[in-house]
Every structure is written in structure tokens, then in C-alpha cells.
């Protein structure tokens, strides 16, 4: 997965959260994610999803991208999904979203 800055101005990554709600929900419940206590480069999402996200405060120049390693290691058989939200100083209080499924 990549986090892309499609704009011309630089932006700063300011937050990560996930929701299990539908995007059509007018007020989805966002859960902030934190780095793992064992490895600060690994962020624990939910339901077996982890990601090596850039640290908060990372600046992304206009037109630049950052590669993100995603892992899915479920603890049970079934269908799993979540929506990952990324905040930046350019997005204000709204999340730009990525849908993950496994």
C-alpha cells in the first residue's frame, strides 16, 4: 500500500484510526491506533491487521509517496475488514480512507 500526496504542497501526517462502520454511516466510530509497545514502527489496527505506518509528524512533499507494509494474521477463520483513516494537516479533522479486507 502507498500513502500518496497528490497535491503540490507538502503535508504532515497527524493521525491514524480505523472504523468497522460503513462509510455511508453519517457518524462512523473511529478508533485511534497506536504503535506496538514492542516495535514502534508497527501499528496495531484490528482483527489481525497490522501496518508499518510512518511516524506521526512525517512530512510528505507534494507528489511524493510512502510505502506501507500491511500484514494480516487472523486468529480465526472468517471474513475480516476495516477502514483505515489517515489524517494530515491538509485534511483537517476528516480522514482520508483506505479499505482493508482479508
N, C-alpha and C positions, 0 to 999 in steps of 0.2 A: 504494500500500500504506500502511497505517497501523500504527503501534505504539500499542496501547491499554493503558491501565491500568484494568482492570475492577474493581480493588479500591477501598477507601475511603482507604487510606493512600498517601502518596507513595512512589515508588520511584526508585532511581537505576540507570541503565544502566551495566553494568560490563564487558560483553564481547560480541563478535560472532565467530562462527565458522560454517563450513559443513561439511557432510559429503556425500559421494556415496554413502554406505552407506544401506541401507534402515532405516527407523525400527524395524522388527521385530528388527534386529540387536541383541543384548544389549549390545554394546560398540562403538557406531559410532566411527569415527576422525574426530574433529573437527579442523579446520584453522583456527587463528585467522586473522582477516583484519585488515589494517592499512590506514590511509588511503593514497591515492596520494601519491607523492613530489611530483607536480606540483600537486595540488589536495587539501588535507587534508579537504575535505568529501566527496570521492568515495572510496568504499571498493571495492577490487578483490576480487570474490568469486572466480569461476572460470568457465571455458568461455564467456567473453563477457558474463557478468553483472557489472554494477557497481551500486552504490546510494549515494545521498546520505543516509547514516545520521547521526543526531545524534552529537556527540562523546561519548566515554566520560565518565561523570560527570554527564551530563544528568539532571536530576530531572524526573520526570513525576508531577504531582499526581494524586490519586485521581480517577477518572472522566475524565481527560484523554487526548488522543490527539496523536500527532505524525505528520504526513505524511512519507512517504519516497518519493523518486523512484527508480524502478528503470529500468535500461537493459539491453537485451540486444542485443549486436552480435557475432554469431557470426563466426568466421573461416573456417568451413567449413559445408557442408550436412550436416544430420543432426539427431538428437534430442538435446536437452540438458536437464538438470535438476540441481538440487541442493537441499539442505535448509539453510536459513539458521537458525542458532540465535542467540537473544538471551538474555544473562544479565543479571540485575539483583540488587540486594541482597535482593529478595524471593524470588528463585528459588534462592538458594544456589549450589551447584555444578551445577545442572541447566540445560539450555537449554529455552526455550520456542521452538517451531519454526514456520517458515513454509516451504512447499514452493514452489519456483520452477521453471518449465518453459518452454522456448522451442523 
